[in-house]
Amino acid sequence: MPSKTFVPAFQAQVGNWTYYTCLMSYAQVAREIMFAHELGGNQDLGTMIQRGVGDRTKQITDYLLTNDNRFLGAIIVAVWGGDPNYLPLEMDPDAENQAVLAGIDRNFGVLTFDGTQQFFALDGQHRLKAIKDAVKRSPDLGSEDINVIVVPHFNTPEGRRRTRRLFTNINRNAKTTSQQENIALDEDDSFAILTRRLLDDHEFIGRDKVVLVFSKVGNDGELVLAQRSINATSPVWSTIGVLYDMTKEIGFDLPCTVESSSQRAADDLLDQSYDILDKRFKDLLDACGSLRKRYLAAPSPRDVRAPKGRDGSGHPFMRPAVQIQVARVVRHILEQGTLEWDEIMKRLADLDWRMTATPFSSMWIETPDGPKQGKMASGKDHTDLLYNLLLVHIAPRTKSQITRALRSYAELMKSKYPVGQEELFSLLPMGADD
């Protein structure tokens, strides 16, 4: 005979739903909560709910197994059968504590099931799968707890419609954190931590309004984190998302990256990493057309990014799309072992840092207003082209690489590349072959 199940719970009400907030151990979750496709006689619901619990559960499983600060949000489950019964409980405080405890036990009780019940996940299938896998690998995790929200499910046509509606409402209205929010909040991602420290401590990046963090700060305290692009008239140099990406690119080999783990790196490794990153950003800002010096000396950052009437003379490193490609190229060259850091900086400094100059002209479309007027072309074709042209200007490896880049420019821009093939061939290392 099935044994009864007792689950401590708070009864709650929202809309036309009565639901229960419960506490379950990971072991109990792993043992008793199933995926919808595992429930017999409910294939339609199973097909709808089981939305491809796949590879991304591995990341959550590793997080549970390796991170001492692990925490998972509530799983929402529907209960099918089991003759559920809710038994409210009341506290019986002594006279001394009666006033303090009055009302605390509101809607508190125990859910009882006769042992024939089945739970299936409406929301949190990936967390459920990760818990099941983690408990198998480390049974000690079974004693840890998670909040489970239980809603009743009735195996009737109306009951199935009601449960489907709840499922779609949950998933339609769910909102995952954005990349910008993760950068602002994540305490385990070393690059997010380093990005925030740059915003606090770096001599240039940490200045007010140099990096756009919020695109909106409302009167009632609402905050909207900045997206990746910036307006031509904006006073900022870059945005938080782009700064994070650049940090990952030029910091790919920092001490905090030695161990691949979802857990926060040790503070001493983060300190060492920041010191290296601080210098690298200073070097990069100076090598890329003395950006830092020009930004601080200008009456307005707009005069650096896009001087009025002379947009084409604007500084490319004031454009996030260019910043990303420069950082990608620096990383590629370092990983290939083609040049050392100082030599890369020297070759960057030798470039003509104007939007109409090569190789940045690959992202600049002239308008009929004149050769100094135009607009950015930041589509993938143009950013890929800039990446390849930067490589052949700084550290080309073969003649065919140069030829391909020049051909791509001619096809996309409908004109011949201003720098001749032979001039770029002269940048090849001694002994380079085709």
Secondary structure, 3 states (H helix, E strand, C coil): CCCCEEEEEEEEEECCEEEEEEEEEHHHHHHHEECHHHCCCCHHHHHHHCCCCCCHHHHHHHHHHHCCCCCCCCEEEEEECCCCEEEECCCCCCHHHHHHHCCCCCCEEEEEECCCCEEEEEECHHHHHHHHHHHHHCHHHHHCEEEEEEEEECCCHHHHHHHHHHHHHHHHHCCCCCHHHHHHHCCCCHHHHHHHHHHHHCCCCCCCCCEECEEEECCCCCEEECCCCCCCCCCCCEEHHHHHHHHHHHCCCCHHHCCCCCCCCCHHHHHHHHHHHHHHHHHHHHHCCCHHHHHHHCCCHHHHHCCCCCHHHCCHHHCHHHHHHHHHHHHHHHHHCCCCHHHHHHHHHCCCCCCCCCCHHHHEEEECCEEEEEEECCCHHHHHHHHHHHHHHHCCCCHHHHHHHHHHHHHHHCCCCCCCHHHHHCCCCCCCCC
